[in-house]
Structures are given as C-alpha cells and as structure tokens.
Amino acid sequence: MKVQKTSIQISPETRDRLFRLKFRKTYDQFLSQLCDMYEEKELEHSSKK
C-alpha cells in the first residue's frame, strides 16, 4: 500500500535550516517528531496551569 504524501511550500533558507537539523531522517520522520515534541510541550504547559 502506497503512503499518501503532500507537498509544502517553504523558503530555501528554511529548507536549509531543516536539513541541518534532521540528522539522517526523512523530512516526514523529522517533522512528525517535531510535532510530537511540540504537542508534549503544550501538554506540559497546560498541566502546569
């Protein structure tokens, strides 16, 4: 089964910054991990209120 993919528009500068951060992962894996980290931080922040 083929995984569906979409495209996003980012500037070359942002793409270059992402490339330096992703450490041998695919962009999809890296962005998914980044989303997970953000969601965890948001949960921590909301539970401290």
C-alpha positions, 0 to 999 in steps of 0.5 A: 500500500502506497503512503499518501504524501503532500507537498509544502511550500517553504523558503530555501533558507528554511529548507536549509535550516531543516536539513541541518537539523534532521540528522539522517531522517526523512523530512516526514520522520523529522517533522512528525517528531517535531510535532510530537515534541511540540504537542508534549510541550503544550501538554506540559504547559497546560498541566502546569496551569 
